[in-house]
Amino acid sequence: MLKYLIVLLCSSFNFIIAQSNEIEIPLLGFGCSETLNPTKAVGQFGILLKTKKYKKITNALYSENSAEKFLSVIISEKLKSLGKIRLTEKDSLKIAEIKNSNELITVCSGCTYYDKLTMRQLFDEKNIIKESSIIWLMYYF
């Protein structure tokens, strides 16, 4: 009996370890759950925009966080089109790389829509996140 208990405990412990080592995919949304709150990354980038910390925004092109990369791309392109920043050749190449990437990002909208999309899908296809990002940017510009 003790032998079975030890096996059960070890199996449970391995399951917990496996779950804690699972890679977390960043969440991106402009109005998620029943409260319609923006995700953490959207809130942080909103503050960066309000305080005009444009360098921090473009630096996020090189982030490990896919939500930050998405936001950095859309904001950097908007700032460039308004003549508020100049992108380096390296930044421009990174933007193209991100837009063509198969890197996954979890997106949300409202309390019922959650999905995993690639960066390429976010930028190429018509979707609620892309449309929400355009509206969100209009608030700041």
C-alpha positions in Angstrom: 0.0 0.0 0.0 2.8 2.4 0.9 4.4 1.6 -2.4 1.3 2.7 -4.3 1.0 5.9 -2.2 4.6 6.8 -3.0 4.0 6.2 -6.8 0.9 8.3 -6.6 2.6 11.2 -4.8 5.6 11.1 -7.3 3.2 11.1 -10.2 1.3 14.1 -8.8 4.5 16.0 -8.1 5.7 15.4 -11.7 2.4 16.6 -13.0 2.6 19.8 -10.9 6.2 20.4 -12.1 5.2 19.9 -15.7 2.3 22.4 -15.4 4.5 25.0 -13.7 7.1 24.7 -16.5 4.5 25.2 -19.2 5.3 28.2 -21.4 3.0 31.1 -20.8 1.9 32.9 -23.9 1.2 36.7 -23.3 -2.3 37.9 -23.4 -3.4 40.8 -25.7 -6.7 42.5 -25.6 -8.2 46.0 -25.5 -11.3 45.1 -23.6 -11.3 41.6 -22.0 -13.6 39.8 -19.6 -17.0 41.1 -18.4 -15.2 44.3 -17.1 -13.8 45.1 -20.6 -10.4 46.0 -19.2 -7.4 46.1 -21.3 -4.6 43.6 -20.7 -1.5 44.5 -18.7 0.6 45.2 -21.8 -2.1 47.5 -23.3 -2.3 49.4 -20.1 1.5 49.8 -19.9 1.8 51.0 -23.5 -1.0 53.4 -23.0 1.1 55.0 -20.2 4.2 55.1 -22.4 2.2 56.9 -25.0 0.7 59.4 -22.6 4.2 60.2 -21.2 5.7 60.2 -24.7 8.3 57.6 -23.9 8.7 56.7 -27.5 12.1 55.1 -27.2 10.8 52.5 -24.7 8.0 51.7 -27.2 10.5 51.1 -30.0 12.8 49.1 -27.7 9.9 46.7 -27.1 10.3 45.5 -30.7 13.1 43.4 -29.2 11.0 42.1 -26.3 10.5 38.4 -25.5 6.8 39.2 -24.9 4.7 38.9 -28.1 2.0 41.3 -26.8 4.6 44.0 -26.3 6.0 43.3 -29.8 2.6 43.7 -31.4 1.9 46.9 -29.6 5.4 48.2 -30.3 4.9 47.6 -34.0 1.5 49.3 -34.3 2.5 52.3 -32.2 6.0 52.7 -33.9 4.4 52.7 -37.3 1.8 55.3 -36.2 4.5 57.5 -34.7 6.6 57.2 -37.8 3.7 58.1 -40.1 3.0 61.2 -37.9 6.7 62.2 -38.1 7.2 61.8 -34.3 9.9 59.2 -34.6 12.4 57.9 -37.1 13.0 54.2 -37.2 16.4 52.8 -37.8 16.9 50.3 -40.6 17.3 47.6 -37.9 14.0 48.6 -36.4 12.3 48.5 -39.8 13.7 45.1 -40.5 12.5 43.9 -37.1 9.0 45.2 -37.7 8.9 43.2 -41.0 10.2 40.1 -39.2 7.5 40.4 -36.4 4.7 40.9 -39.0 5.7 37.8 -40.8 6.3 35.7 -37.7 4.5 32.5 -36.6 5.1 33.5 -33.0 1.9 32.8 -31.0 -0.1 35.3 -29.0 -3.2 34.8 -27.0 -5.9 37.4 -27.7 -9.1 38.2 -26.0 -12.1 40.5 -26.5 -15.1 40.7 -24.3 -15.9 37.8 -22.1 -16.3 35.1 -24.7 -13.5 35.5 -27.3 -10.2 34.0 -26.5 -7.9 32.6 -29.2 -4.3 31.9 -30.1 -3.1 33.6 -33.2 0.2 34.0 -34.9 1.7 37.5 -35.4 1.2 37.0 -39.1 -2.5 36.3 -38.6 -2.8 39.4 -36.4 -1.3 41.7 -39.1 -2.6 40.0 -42.3 -6.1 39.0 -41.6 -9.2 40.9 -40.6 -9.8 40.3 -36.9 -11.2 41.9 -33.9 -7.9 42.6 -32.3 -6.5 44.4 -35.3 -9.7 46.5 -35.5 -9.6 47.2 -31.8 -6.0 48.3 -32.0 -6.9 50.9 -34.7 -9.7 52.3 -32.4 -7.3 52.3 -29.4 -4.7 54.2 -31.3 -7.3 56.8 -32.3 -7.7 57.6 -28.6 -4.0 58.7 -28.4 -3.7 60.4 -31.8 
